[in-house]
Amino acid sequence: MEQKIINIAVIAHVDAGKSTLVDAFLSQSGIFRENEKVQEQVMDSNDQERERGITIYSKNCAINYKDYKINIVDTPGHADFSSEVERIMKTVDTVILLVDSSEGPMPQTRFVLSKALELGLKPILLINKIDKKDQRALEVVDEVLELFMELDATEEQMEFTTLFGIAKNGIAQYTLEEEGKDLSPLFETIVKLTGHYDIDKAATTPQIQISSLAYDPFVGRLGIGRIFEGTIKEGQQVSISKNDGSVSKGKISNLYVYEGLKRVQVKEAQAGDIVVLAGMSEVTIGDTICDPTDIKPLPPIIVEEPTMSMNFLVNTSPFAGKVGKFVTTRNIKERLEKELEVNVGLRVEALTDSSADGFKVYGRGELHLSVLIETMRREGFELGISRPEVVFHTDEHGKKLEPMEKVIVDVPTEYSGTAINKLNLRKGRMIDMDSNGIRDRVTYIVPTRGLIGFKTEFTNDSHGEGILVKSGIGYEEYKGAIEHRKNGALVSMANGTTLPYALNNLEDRGILFVGPQVDVYEGMIIGLHAKENDLNVNPTTGKKLTNTRASGSDDSVKLTPPVIYTLEESLEFIEWDELVEVTPTDIRLRKKWLTINERKQHRSAQ
């Protein structure tokens, strides 16, 4: 029986309420039992998504409304996961553009909207969080209209429908004044403006483009995509038209569609639906699945190039292998190859440098790569990670180009001067500034490498009250040298366990990263020096016992709590001659070369 199928994506900036809106869609479509306990942001099923409060991977679900089946794709809002957004746009009929009623359009709103408009989609605008005290919904609608004009939207796209809502309460309404009860106005608007997928009765052979990949331990690699024409059946022999123009053969061993949050195995699926195909181990993003007698390749899906790289090295510290299960080059290689199968924004190269054993991994930003590092750490891997480096390009005239980002800083007025000064030092240029007397909103264009380490500094400078959002905008000519960390490091010159007496004496020298009774090794960074140079110190020295010194008085030493860096903060902190040692239980900072003599040799060679 033919179904009326509509495919939609929810797109927005981070924290605009995408995942919350999808929760409301699911709960109001009756897919949960009345007594079923449902967690919030049910689509953010990954541990890191829950901990960070962001969507990292786009996901599919399906609901029924009247006689329609609506496939919904929840997309990431962070610029680092833009490769996820780009691909799924091709599988949908329309997008719901979610914008916060007080924040208005943010940098990432611009990015996701531009992708939708380029593909000819006509968005439905939903102004969310209209219950906020500082909501300015009507102004925000005008700002979105201006954004459409800036992005060269067509006249038809400019005549978008606007709704207002409170996603967390599952409410949408046609006007600000009315009292919304549920999401019916949004459902009705989707059905009215989109219309279901019109099945071409003449097209009997299938045409499916793979837009996403997944992995199942029982059936192997899964290709997820939309059926553009025809029908597909379980057990069917197919041809796979690759992005490079070559064609290979395959067989659909298992066929699935979405019902609610579940993947349900079916015998047959029709045009318009989003399907999951198993049985083709070589399938990849952008491939078109066709009938062997009628090969109809669709235009390839182009994913934007990586902007940043880090070296994933074998852990060579004295503590290597103590807690990790996977520590060899082969382990790391196999894991990165597995990641490449589903993470299309990633590139991996083996390091040719004889002094380092590992891989150069390219990604869309610090967050993109740190999510992978954190995932591997939790799986039992040990790694040494180098400082993030941006990917430079060269234009046709031989000029060096570097990636640039648009940065919006929203900060209390008393801290804005510090933020502006720091961004200027990082080769940023201000393009806009707005103030309401309490908070300032400053917009800058800054080189990506200038933003490495800035977020932690900004959070400290603004006492945690500042908001920073950024989005890649392309490449510009190289802006020159940018100063990174001004202070040197306190480096342990001994192996052993830290003692309160030694740490108490070191507190005057800088900020400590370790407390007492912590195992350290020679070359491990235990703090930030108060001066510009590195300082070799011994944190394991105990008090010399004499007739006038009692060992018990050592217990009364009062130490300042150490500063503990997260993985991202550690990656931002390190310099070119330092590494982050990542294990399942610890994140340590260390020098690349552990002994004082080795460091002297390499410094003189620079």
C-alpha positions as CSV (number, residue, x, y, z in Angstrom):
1,M,0.0,0.0,0.0
2,E,1.3,3.4,-1.0
3,Q,2.2,5.7,1.9
4,K,2.2,9.5,1.9
5,I,5.8,10.2,2.9
6,I,7.3,13.5,3.9
7,N,11.0,13.9,4.9
8,I,11.9,16.9,7.1
9,A,15.1,18.1,8.9
10,V,15.3,20.3,12.0
11,I,18.1,22.8,11.6
12,A,19.4,25.5,13.9
13,H,22.2,26.9,15.9
14,V,23.5,25.1,19.0
15,D,21.0,25.3,22.0
16,A,18.1,26.6,19.9
17,G,16.0,23.6,20.9
18,K,16.3,21.1,18.0
19,S,16.5,17.9,20.0
20,T,13.8,19.2,22.4
21,L,11.4,19.8,19.4
22,V,12.0,16.3,18.1
23,D,11.2,15.0,21.6
24,A,7.8,16.9,21.4
25,F,7.2,15.5,17.9
26,L,7.7,11.9,19.1
27,S,5.6,12.3,22.3
28,Q,2.7,13.9,20.5
29,S,2.7,11.3,17.7
30,G,1.8,8.5,20.2
31,I,4.9,6.4,19.7
32,F,5.5,6.0,23.4
33,R,3.3,3.9,25.7
34,E,1.4,5.9,28.3
35,N,3.4,4.3,31.1
36,E,6.7,4.5,29.3
37,K,9.4,6.6,30.9
38,V,11.1,8.8,28.3
39,Q,14.3,10.6,28.8
40,E,14.8,14.2,27.6
41,Q,16.7,14.7,24.3
42,V,15.9,11.1,23.5
43,M,17.6,11.4,20.1
44,D,20.9,12.4,21.7
45,S,21.6,8.8,22.6
46,N,25.4,9.0,22.6
47,D,27.1,9.4,26.0
48,Q,29.1,12.4,25.0
49,E,26.0,14.0,23.4
50,R,24.3,13.7,26.8
51,E,27.3,15.0,28.8
52,R,28.1,17.9,26.5
53,G,24.4,18.8,25.9
54,I,24.9,18.9,22.1
55,T,24.0,16.8,19.1
56,I,27.1,15.3,17.4
57,Y,25.6,12.8,14.9
58,S,22.5,13.3,12.8
59,K,19.8,10.7,13.5
60,N,16.6,9.6,12.0
61,C,13.2,8.8,13.4
62,A,9.7,8.6,12.0
63,I,6.2,9.6,13.2
64,N,2.7,9.2,11.8
65,Y,0.4,12.2,11.5
66,K,-3.1,11.5,10.1
67,D,-2.4,9.4,7.0
68,Y,1.2,10.7,6.6
69,K,4.5,9.2,7.5
70,I,7.0,11.9,8.5
71,N,10.6,11.0,8.6
72,I,12.5,13.5,10.8
73,V,16.3,14.1,10.9
74,D,17.8,15.8,14.0
75,T,21.0,17.6,12.9
76,P,24.0,18.9,14.8
77,G,24.3,22.6,15.3
78,H,28.0,22.9,15.9
79,A,30.2,24.0,12.9
80,D,32.6,21.1,13.6
81,F,29.9,18.6,12.6
82,S,28.8,20.5,9.5
83,S,29.7,17.5,7.3
84,E,26.7,15.7,9.0
85,V,24.4,18.6,8.1
86,E,25.5,18.9,4.4
87,R,24.6,15.3,3.6
88,I,21.2,14.9,5.1
89,M,19.9,18.1,3.4
90,K,19.7,16.1,0.2
91,T,17.3,13.6,1.7
92,V,14.6,16.0,2.9
93,D,11.6,17.8,1.3
94,T,11.8,20.8,3.7
95,V,13.5,22.1,6.8
96,I,12.2,23.6,10.0
97,L,14.5,26.5,10.8
98,L,14.5,26.9,14.6
99,V,15.6,30.3,15.9
100,D,15.8,31.5,19.6
101,S,13.3,34.3,20.2
102,S,15.9,36.5,22.1
103,E,19.3,35.4,20.5
104,G,18.1,35.7,16.9
105,P,20.1,34.2,14.0
106,M,23.6,33.1,15.1
107,P,26.6,32.2,12.9
108,Q,25.7,28.5,12.6
109,T,22.1,29.5,11.7
110,R,23.6,31.1,8.7
111,F,25.6,28.0,7.7
112,V,22.8,25.5,8.0
113,L,20.3,27.8,6.2
114,S,22.7,28.5,3.3
115,K,22.9,24.7,2.7
116,A,19.1,24.4,2.7
117,L,18.6,27.4,0.3
118,E,21.3,26.1,-2.1
119,L,19.4,22.9,-2.5
120,G,16.2,24.8,-3.3
121,L,14.4,23.9,-0.1
122,K,11.7,26.2,1.3
123,P,12.2,26.4,5.1
124,I,9.4,26.8,7.7
125,L,10.6,29.3,10.4
126,L,9.8,28.4,14.0
127,I,10.7,31.1,16.5
128,N,11.3,29.1,19.7
129,K,11.3,30.0,23.4
130,I,8.7,32.7,23.1
131,D,8.2,32.4,26.9
132,K,11.5,34.0,27.6
133,K,11.3,37.4,29.4
134,D,13.6,39.0,26.9
135,Q,11.9,37.5,23.9
136,R,11.8,39.8,20.8
137,A,10.2,37.4,18.4
138,L,9.0,39.9,15.8
139,E,12.4,41.6,15.6
140,V,14.0,38.2,15.1
141,V,11.6,37.4,12.2
142,D,12.9,40.6,10.5
143,E,16.5,39.5,11.2
144,V,15.9,36.1,9.6
145,L,14.3,37.8,6.6
146,E,17.5,39.9,6.2
147,L,19.6,36.7,6.5
148,F,17.5,35.1,3.7
149,M,18.2,38.2,1.5
150,E,22.0,38.1,2.3
151,L,22.0,34.4,1.3
152,D,20.4,35.2,-2.1
153,A,17.2,33.3,-1.4
154,T,14.7,33.1,-4.3
155,E,11.4,35.0,-4.1
156,E,9.6,31.8,-3.4
157,Q,12.0,31.0,-0.5
158,M,11.6,34.5,0.9
159,E,7.8,33.9,1.4
160,F,8.5,31.5,4.2
161,T,5.8,30.6,6.8
162,T,6.5,31.7,10.3
163,L,5.3,30.0,13.5
164,F,6.0,30.7,17.1
165,G,6.5,28.1,19.8
166,I,7.8,26.7,23.1
167,A,9.5,23.4,22.1
168,K,10.0,22.2,25.7
169,N,6.2,22.5,26.3
170,G,5.4,20.9,22.9
171,I,3.6,24.1,21.7
172,A,3.4,25.8,18.3
173,Q,1.1,28.6,17.3
174,Y,0.4,30.7,14.2
175,T,0.6,34.1,16.1
176,L,2.3,35.4,19.2
177,E,-1.1,36.3,20.8
178,E,-2.9,33.0,20.6
179,E,-2.7,30.3,23.3
180,G,-1.0,27.3,21.8
181,K,-2.0,23.8,23.0
182,D,0.2,21.4,21.0
183,L,2.2,21.0,17.8
184,S,-0.8,20.7,15.5
185,P,-0.1,24.1,13.7
186,L,3.4,22.9,12.9
187,F,2.2,19.4,11.7
188,E,-0.5,21.1,9.5
189,T,2.0,23.6,8.1
190,I,4.4,20.8,7.1
191,V,1.6,18.8,5.4
192,K,0.1,21.9,3.6
193,L,3.4,23.4,2.4
194,T,5.4,20.2,1.6
195,G,2.9,17.8,0.3
196,H,3.9,14.1,0.2
197,Y,6.5,12.6,-2.1
198,D,5.0,12.2,-5.5
199,I,5.8,8.6,-6.6
200,D,6.7,8.3,-10.3
201,K,4.7,5.3,-11.3
202,A,6.8,4.9,-14.5
203,A,10.1,4.5,-12.5
204,T,10.1,0.9,-11.6
205,T,13.9,0.6,-11.0
206,P,15.3,2.0,-7.7
207,Q,17.5,5.1,-7.3
208,I,18.8,5.6,-3.7
209,Q,21.6,7.9,-2.6
210,I,23.6,7.1,0.5
211,S,23.8,10.1,2.7
212,S,24.8,8.5,6.0
213,L,26.6,5.4,7.3
214,A,26.2,3.3,10.4
215,Y,27.6,0.0,11.7
216,D,25.8,-3.0,13.1
217,P,27.9,-5.7,14.8
218,F,25.6,-8.4,13.3
219,V,25.2,-7.3,9.7
220,G,28.2,-5.0,9.2
221,R,28.2,-1.6,7.5
222,L,24.8,0.1,6.9
223,G,24.1,2.6,4.2
224,I,21.3,5.1,5.0
225,G,19.6,7.1,2.2
226,R,16.5,8.2,0.5
227,I,14.7,6.3,-2.3
228,F,14.3,8.9,-5.0
229,E,12.7,6.6,-7.5
230,G,11.2,3.1,-7.7
231,T,11.0,0.5,-4.9
232,I,13.7,-1.6,-3.3
233,K,13.3,-5.1,-2.0
234,E,15.2,-7.3,0.5
235,G,17.4,-9.8,-1.4
236,Q,17.5,-7.6,-4.5
237,Q,20.7,-7.6,-6.7
238,V,21.9,-4.0,-7.2
239,S,24.6,-1.9,-8.8
240,I,26.5,0.7,-6.7
241,S,27.5,3.8,-8.7
242,K,30.5,5.3,-6.9
243,N,31.4,8.9,-6.6
244,D,34.4,8.4,-8.9
245,G,32.2,7.0,-11.7
246,S,33.0,3.4,-11.2
247,V,30.2,0.8,-10.7
248,S,30.3,-2.3,-8.5
249,K,27.7,-5.0,-7.7
250,G,26.0,-5.8,-4.4
251,K,23.0,-7.4,-2.8
252,I,20.5,-6.0,-0.2
253,S,20.7,-8.6,2.5
254,N,18.6,-6.7,5.0
255,L,16.2,-3.7,4.5
256,Y,15.0,-1.4,7.3
257,V,12.8,1.7,7.6
258,Y,12.2,3.9,10.7
259,E,9.1,3.6,12.9
260,G,9.4,6.0,15.8
261,L,12.9,5.6,17.1
262,K,13.3,2.0,16.0
263,R,14.8,0.5,12.9
264,V,12.2,-2.0,11.6
265,Q,13.1,-4.7,9.1
266,V,10.8,-4.8,6.0
267,K,10.6,-6.8,2.8
268,E,10.0,-3.7,0.5
269,A,10.2,0.1,0.6
270,Q,8.9,2.7,-1.8
271,A,10.1,6.0,-3.3
272,G,10.3,8.9,-0.8
273,D,11.1,6.8,2.2
274,I,14.4,6.9,4.1
275,V,15.9,3.3,4.2
276,V,18.8,1.5,5.9
277,L,20.5,-1.0,3.6
278,A,22.8,-3.9,4.8
279,G,24.9,-6.3,2.8
280,M,27.2,-3.9,0.9
281,S,30.5,-3.6,2.8
282,E,32.0,-1.1,0.3
283,V,29.1,1.4,0.2
284,T,30.0,5.0,1.1
285,I,28.6,8.5,1.3
286,G,27.3,9.8,-2.1
287,D,27.0,6.3,-3.7
288,T,23.8,5.7,-5.8
289,I,22.2,2.3,-5.5
290,C,20.5,1.3,-8.8
291,D,19.2,-1.7,-10.7
292,P,22.0,-3.4,-12.7
293,T,19.9,-2.9,-15.9
294,D,19.3,0.8,-15.3
295,I,22.2,2.7,-13.7
296,K,21.1,6.3,-12.9
297,P,23.9,8.0,-10.8
298,L,22.9,11.1,-8.8
299,P,25.3,14.0,-8.5
300,P,28.0,13.2,-5.9
301,I,27.7,14.6,-2.3
302,I,30.7,17.0,-1.7
303,V,31.8,17.4,1.9
304,E,33.8,20.4,2.9
305,E,37.5,19.9,3.5
306,P,39.0,19.6,7.0
307,T,40.4,22.7,8.6
308,M,42.5,21.3,11.5
309,S,44.8,18.4,12.2
310,M,46.4,16.7,15.2
311,N,48.9,13.9,15.5
312,F,47.6,10.7,17.2
313,L,50.8,9.1,18.5
314,V,51.6,5.9,20.3
315,N,51.9,6.7,24.0
316,T,55.6,6.6,24.9
317,S,55.4,7.9,28.5
318,P,56.8,5.8,31.4
319,F,53.2,5.0,32.4
320,A,52.2,3.6,28.9
321,G,50.2,0.5,28.9
322,K,49.3,0.5,32.6
323,V,45.6,1.1,32.2
324,G,44.9,1.0,28.4
325,K,44.0,-2.1,26.4
326,F,44.9,-0.7,23.0
327,V,48.3,0.9,22.8
328,T,50.0,-0.2,19.6
329,T,50.2,1.5,16.2
330,R,48.2,-1.4,14.7
331,N,45.4,-0.8,17.3
332,I,45.2,2.9,16.5
333,K,45.3,2.3,12.7
334,E,42.4,-0.2,12.9
335,R,40.3,2.1,15.0
336,L,40.9,5.1,12.8
337,E,40.0,3.0,9.7
338,K,36.8,2.0,11.4
339,E,36.0,5.6,12.2
340,L,36.7,6.7,8.5
341,E,33.8,4.3,7.5
342,V,31.2,6.5,9.2
343,N,32.9,9.8,9.9
344,V,33.2,11.5,6.5
345,G,34.6,14.8,7.8
346,L,37.8,13.0,8.8
347,R,41.1,12.3,6.9
348,V,43.9,10.1,8.2
349,E,47.6,10.0,7.0
350,A,50.4,7.8,8.4
351,L,53.2,10.0,9.8
352,T,56.4,9.9,7.7
353,D,58.5,11.4,10.5
354,S,60.8,8.7,11.8
355,S,60.9,10.2,15.3
356,A,57.1,9.8,15.8
357,D,55.0,6.6,15.5
358,G,51.4,7.4,14.7
359,F,49.0,9.2,12.4
360,K,48.0,12.7,11.3
361,V,44.3,13.1,11.7
362,Y,42.4,15.9,9.9
363,G,39.0,17.1,11.1
364,R,36.6,20.0,11.0
365,G,37.8,21.6,14.2
366,E,38.9,21.0,17.8
367,L,35.6,19.7,19.0
368,H,35.2,17.3,16.0
369,L,38.6,15.7,16.8
370,S,38.3,15.9,20.6
371,V,35.0,13.9,20.5
372,L,36.9,11.2,18.6
373,I,39.8,11.2,21.1
374,E,37.3,11.0,24.0
375,T,35.5,8.1,22.3
376,M,38.7,6.2,21.8
377,R,39.8,6.9,25.4
378,R,36.6,5.4,26.7
379,E,37.1,2.4,24.5
380,G,40.5,1.7,26.2
381,F,43.0,3.4,23.9
382,E,46.1,5.2,25.0
383,L,47.4,8.1,22.9
384,G,49.8,11.0,22.7
385,I,48.1,13.9,21.1
386,S,50.0,16.9,19.5
387,R,48.9,20.5,19.5
388,P,46.1,21.3,17.0
389,E,47.4,22.8,13.7
390,V,45.2,24.5,11.1
391,V,45.3,23.3,7.5
392,F,46.8,25.9,5.2
393,H,46.0,26.2,1.4
394,T,47.9,27.9,-1.4
395,D,46.0,29.9,-4.1
396,E,46.9,30.0,-7.8
397,H,49.3,33.0,-7.2
398,G,51.2,31.0,-4.6
399,K,49.9,33.0,-1.6
400,K,49.4,31.1,1.7
401,L,45.8,31.0,2.8
402,E,44.4,30.1,6.2
403,P,40.9,29.2,7.5
404,M,38.9,32.0,9.1
405,E,36.0,32.0,11.5
406,K,33.2,34.4,12.3
407,V,33.1,34.8,16.1
408,I,30.3,36.4,18.1
409,V,31.1,37.2,21.7
410,D,28.2,38.1,24.0
411,V,29.7,39.4,27.3
412,P,28.9,41.7,30.3
413,T,30.0,45.2,29.4
414,E,32.7,45.3,32.1
415,Y,34.6,42.4,30.4
416,S,34.1,43.4,26.8
417,G,37.3,45.5,26.6
418,T,39.4,42.4,27.6
419,A,37.7,40.2,25.0
420,I,38.2,42.9,22.3
421,N,41.9,43.3,23.2
422,K,42.5,39.5,23.2
423,L,40.8,39.1,19.8
424,N,42.9,42.0,18.3
425,L,46.1,40.3,19.5
426,R,44.9,37.1,17.7
427,K,44.8,39.0,14.4
428,G,41.0,39.4,14.5
429,R,39.1,42.3,12.9
430,M,35.9,43.7,14.3
431,I,33.0,43.9,11.9
432,D,30.2,44.8,14.3
433,M,29.5,45.8,17.9
434,D,26.2,46.2,19.7
435,S,25.4,47.1,23.3
436,N,22.3,47.4,25.5
437,G,24.3,49.0,28.4
438,I,24.4,45.7,30.3
439,R,25.9,43.3,27.8
440,D,27.9,43.8,24.6
441,R,27.7,41.7,21.5
442,V,30.9,41.9,19.4
443,T,31.4,40.2,16.0
444,Y,34.9,39.4,14.7
445,I,36.5,37.7,11.8
446,V,39.5,35.7,13.3
447,P,42.0,33.2,11.9
448,T,41.1,29.7,13.2
449,R,44.6,29.3,14.6
450,G,44.1,32.5,16.7
451,L,41.1,30.8,18.4
452,I,43.1,27.8,19.6
453,G,43.2,28.3,23.4
454,F,40.9,31.3,23.3
455,K,37.8,29.7,24.7
456,T,39.3,28.8,28.1
457,E,40.9,32.2,28.4
458,F,37.7,33.9,27.5
459,T,35.7,31.9,30.0
460,N,38.1,32.9,32.8
461,D,38.2,36.6,31.7
462,S,34.4,36.8,31.6
463,H,34.1,34.9,34.9
464,G,32.0,32.3,33.1
465,E,29.3,34.9,32.1
466,G,30.4,35.2,28.4
467,I,29.0,33.4,25.5
468,L,31.2,32.6,22.5
469,V,30.0,31.1,19.2
470,K,32.0,30.6,16.0
471,S,31.5,29.3,12.5
472,G,33.9,28.8,9.6
473,I,33.6,31.2,6.7
474,G,36.3,30.1,4.3
475,Y,40.0,31.0,3.6
476,E,41.8,34.3,3.6
477,E,45.5,35.3,3.1
478,Y,47.8,34.3,6.0
479,K,47.7,36.9,8.8
480,G,51.2,36.5,10.2
481,A,52.5,35.1,13.5
482,I,50.1,34.8,16.5
483,E,51.4,34.6,20.0
484,H,50.1,31.5,21.8
485,R,50.9,30.8,25.5
486,K,53.0,33.5,27.2
487,N,54.0,31.4,30.2
488,G,56.3,28.5,30.4
489,A,55.6,25.2,32.1
490,L,56.6,23.6,35.4
491,V,58.2,20.3,34.3
492,S,58.9,17.4,36.7
493,M,62.6,16.4,36.7
494,A,62.0,13.3,38.8
495,N,60.0,10.1,38.8
496,G,57.9,9.4,41.9
497,T,54.9,10.6,43.9
498,T,54.2,14.2,44.6
499,L,54.5,15.3,48.2
500,P,52.8,18.2,50.0
501,Y,56.1,19.7,51.2
502,A,57.5,19.9,47.7
503,L,54.2,21.3,46.2
504,N,53.9,23.9,48.9
505,N,57.4,25.2,47.9
506,L,56.4,25.3,44.2
507,E,53.1,27.2,44.7
508,D,55.1,30.5,44.6
509,R,56.5,29.5,41.2
510,G,53.2,29.3,39.3
511,I,49.8,27.4,39.1
512,L,49.9,23.7,39.9
513,F,48.0,21.0,37.8
514,V,48.6,18.2,40.3
515,G,47.8,17.6,44.0
516,P,49.7,15.5,46.6
517,Q,50.1,11.7,46.2
518,V,50.0,11.8,42.4
519,D,52.4,9.7,40.4
520,V,54.6,11.8,38.1
521,Y,57.5,11.1,35.7
522,E,60.4,13.1,34.3
523,G,59.2,15.4,31.6
524,M,55.6,15.5,32.8
525,I,54.1,19.0,33.0
526,I,52.8,19.6,36.6
527,G,52.0,23.3,36.4
528,L,52.1,26.7,34.6
529,H,55.2,28.8,35.4
530,A,54.7,32.4,36.5
531,K,57.4,33.4,34.0
532,E,57.9,32.9,30.2
533,N,60.5,30.1,30.5
534,D,60.0,26.5,31.3
535,L,61.2,25.5,34.8
536,N,62.4,22.1,35.8
537,V,61.3,21.2,39.3
538,N,61.1,18.3,41.7
539,P,57.6,17.8,43.1
540,T,58.7,14.6,45.0
541,T,61.1,16.1,47.5
542,G,60.2,15.3,51.1
543,K,61.2,17.3,54.2
544,K,64.6,16.4,55.6
545,L,64.1,15.0,59.1
546,T,66.3,16.4,61.9
547,N,66.0,16.6,65.7
548,T,64.1,19.9,65.3
549,R,61.8,18.9,62.4
550,A,59.0,16.4,62.9
551,S,57.6,14.5,60.0
552,G,54.1,14.9,61.3
553,S,54.0,18.7,60.8
554,D,54.2,18.0,57.0
555,D,50.5,17.0,57.2
556,S,49.4,20.5,58.2
557,V,50.5,22.1,54.9
558,K,47.6,23.8,53.3
559,L,47.7,23.6,49.5
560,T,45.7,25.5,46.9
561,P,43.5,23.1,44.9
562,P,45.2,22.2,41.6
563,V,43.8,23.3,38.3
564,I,42.4,20.3,36.4
565,Y,42.1,20.7,32.6
566,T,39.5,19.0,30.5
567,L,40.6,17.2,27.3
568,E,39.7,20.3,25.2
569,E,41.5,22.7,27.6
570,S,44.6,20.4,27.6
571,L,44.7,20.5,23.7
572,E,44.4,24.3,23.8
573,F,47.1,24.6,26.4
574,I,50.0,22.7,24.9
575,E,52.8,24.1,22.7
576,W,54.6,22.6,19.7
577,D,57.1,20.7,22.0
578,E,54.4,19.2,24.2
579,L,51.8,16.4,24.1
580,V,48.6,15.5,25.8
581,E,48.8,11.9,27.2
582,V,45.4,10.4,27.0
583,T,44.5,7.1,28.8
584,P,41.2,5.6,29.9
585,T,41.7,7.0,33.4
586,D,43.9,10.0,33.1
587,I,44.7,13.1,31.0
588,R,48.2,14.3,31.5
589,L,50.4,17.0,30.0
590,R,54.0,16.2,29.0
591,K,56.9,17.3,27.0
592,K,57.6,15.5,23.7
593,W,61.1,14.9,24.9
594,L,61.2,13.8,28.5
595,T,64.8,14.4,29.6
596,I,66.4,17.8,30.1
597,N,69.2,16.9,27.7
598,E,66.8,15.8,24.9
599,R,64.9,19.0,25.2
600,K,68.1,21.0,25.0
601,Q,69.2,19.2,21.8
602,H,65.9,19.7,20.1
603,R,65.7,23.4,21.1
604,S,69.1,24.1,19.6
605,A,68.0,22.3,16.4
606,Q,65.0,24.6,15.9
